[in-house]
Amino acid sequence: MGRYRIEGGYPLRGKVAVRGSKNGILPILAGVMLTEGETILHNCPAIADVQLTLKMLEQLGCVIKKQNRTLIINTKDCKNMDIDSKSVQKMRSSILFMGALLGRFHKTNIGYPGGCEIGMRPIDLHLKAFRKMGVVIEEEKGILCCDGKKCMGVKINLDFPSVGATENCMILAAKSKGYTTIYNAACEPEIVELQTFLNQCGANIKGAGTDCISIQGVKTLHGTEYTVSSDRIEAGTFLCGAAITKGEIELENVCADTIRQVLLRLGETGCLIKEQKNSIYLKAPKKIKPVSRIHTGPYPDFPTDMQPQFMSILTLAEGTSIISETVFEARFKHISELCRMGADIAVEGQTAVIKGVKSLKGAYVSGRDLRCGAALILAGLAAEGETVVENACYVERGYEQIEKVLTSLGAKIFLES
């Protein structure tokens, strides 16, 4: 599983370019299955989730070539319409292949998705929408057997602005007969990116970034050349790393508007922030100020994927802060581990009250999901003494060699197998 060994007390200083977006590229890789021919993707992050997705594409018959951070994917001879259930169970975003395979073959058998255990993430919104579009879905021994021969465009009202359900509906509707409208759609930047990519392939999608997306189905999609946008959560994580270690950092290849709530909250803690067109500069304060209250929520609210990392900062604030997690009910697993390091955090329901302490102490802790692991790494960077963060495999799902990036910024961190 691997572990990170960290010697705390070294501020992060320097400049770093943010890599391609994990949450951006995964739906794009699923969407590639709708196309016929060759697609070239630039700025692809070398993370575990991408590697697993590429294996799924190869199972389906794709021919893939890698050139540094560029992927060349040829879907011309794909004939397999099923993915090994063991692969599907390893990653949440694998459910997006349901829409992609139905869009290409009008039929697929796929298992239930897995991934980080951060709470209930049922796929009922996906299934409800697909059934309304005319997909016949039956379950046999844990496998969803889907027939989309009569799939048609319809009006879909999502009960919750789910990112995954919005993406899956966009992918299927792109090649379905007729006109589809998605109401109460997710508005995340990754939704806009998926629309941009699919439209470059010949789709006719409008409205991404708003709560109403319109899709006119087309018969065929072709390959394209596309550059994946920067990872806003990686950007936010590095900014939090500089803040908690009282450092100074400049991020390149980043759009500030995609992490506006994170920047506003960092400003409340006392950080000096300067924005330019494609870069963000942050200088940490000598003393971290508390933040009165943070509510996570769908974009453009404060992102749930940044909640654990930001809580690490607030453990060292001079005062009391409150964070309410409204997206995933099990996204507080980092709290018990932070308390092992000396943090003072009380939890009532989905609300955490963080009373700042003078210092954190190094300890053996366990990252139980992707962002939990990142939060504990940040805490270890600021803690006194040595911290060991177990379960590096979770962190590797979403951060490309985070230990090397942090080392380049002055941190003392090592990855042990």
Buried (B, 14 or more C-beta within 10 A) or exposed (E): EBBBBBBBBBBBBEEBBBBBBBBBBBBBBBBBBBBBBBBBBBBBBBBBBBEBBBBBBBBBBBBBEEEEBBBBBBBEEBEEBBBEBEBBBBBBBBBBBBBBBBBBBBBBBBBBBBBBEBBEBEBEBBBBBBEBBBBBBEEEEEBBBBBBEEBBBBEBEBEEBBBBBBBBBBBBBBBBBBBBBBEBBBBBBBBBBBBBBBBBBBBBBEBBBEBEBBBBBBEEBEBBEBBBBBBBBBBBBBBBBBBBBBBBBBBBBBBBEBBBBBBEBBBBBBBEBEBEEBBBBBBBEEEBBBBEEBBBBBBBEBBBBBBBBBBBBBBBBEBBBBBBBBBBEBBBBBBBBBBBBBBEBEBEEBBBEBBBBEBBBBBEBBBBBBBBBBBBBBBBBBBBBBBBBBBBBBBBBBBBBBBEBBBEBBBBBEBEE
